[in-house]
Amino acid sequence: MGFCEHCAGQRFDRAQVLRALRAARRKLPRRERSSHADAALAAAIQAVRSLEIPHIEYFDEVTGDEVLH
């Protein structure tokens, strides 16, 4: 299954953010992995994972408007 340019770009951006958050979490010293920093990073990772990415379709030939669905 392929994705349009918008969806592919959004998925790529989201993946980059998740990789950066996970890397930051791994860099925490062992003793701090149960700290507030770890909890904040875990919450941020979950928030990004749960984002719904809207798909945008352009109807140039009809009205020139964009529709979110």
C-alpha positions as CSV (number, residue, x, y, z in Angstrom):
1,M,0.0,0.0,0.0
2,G,1.4,3.4,-1.0
3,F,0.9,6.7,0.7
4,C,0.4,10.1,-0.9
5,E,3.3,12.7,-0.5
6,H,1.5,14.4,2.4
7,C,1.0,11.1,4.4
8,A,4.5,9.8,3.6
9,G,6.0,13.1,4.8
10,Q,3.9,13.1,8.0
11,R,4.8,9.5,8.7
12,F,8.5,10.3,8.2
13,D,8.4,13.3,10.5
14,R,6.6,11.4,13.2
15,A,9.1,8.6,13.0
16,Q,12.0,11.0,13.3
17,V,10.4,12.6,16.4
18,L,9.8,9.1,18.0
19,R,13.4,8.1,17.3
20,A,14.8,11.3,18.9
21,L,12.6,10.8,22.0
22,R,13.6,7.2,22.3
23,A,17.3,8.1,21.9
24,A,17.0,10.8,24.6
25,R,15.3,8.2,26.9
26,R,18.1,5.7,26.3
27,K,20.7,8.3,27.2
28,L,19.3,8.8,30.7
29,P,21.6,7.3,33.4
30,R,20.3,4.1,34.8
31,R,19.5,5.6,38.2
32,E,17.4,8.3,36.5
33,R,15.3,6.0,34.4
34,S,12.6,5.9,37.1
35,S,12.8,9.7,37.5
36,H,10.4,12.5,36.3
37,A,12.5,12.9,33.2
38,D,11.9,9.3,32.2
39,A,8.2,9.7,32.9
40,A,8.0,12.8,30.8
41,L,9.8,11.2,27.9
42,A,7.5,8.2,28.1
43,A,4.5,10.4,28.1
44,A,5.8,12.4,25.1
45,I,6.5,9.1,23.2
46,Q,2.9,7.9,23.9
47,A,1.5,11.3,22.8
48,V,3.3,11.3,19.5
49,R,2.4,7.6,18.9
50,S,-1.3,8.4,19.4
51,L,-1.4,11.4,17.1
52,E,-3.8,11.1,14.2
53,I,-2.4,12.5,11.0
54,P,-5.1,14.0,8.9
55,H,-5.1,13.3,5.2
56,I,-5.4,16.3,2.9
57,E,-6.8,16.0,-0.5
58,Y,-6.7,18.8,-3.0
59,F,-9.5,19.1,-5.5
60,D,-7.9,21.5,-8.0
61,E,-10.0,20.4,-10.9
62,V,-13.3,20.9,-8.9
63,T,-13.1,23.8,-6.5
64,G,-9.5,24.4,-5.5
65,D,-10.4,23.8,-1.8
66,E,-8.7,21.3,0.5
67,V,-10.6,18.8,2.5
68,L,-9.5,17.2,5.8
69,H,-10.8,13.7,6.5
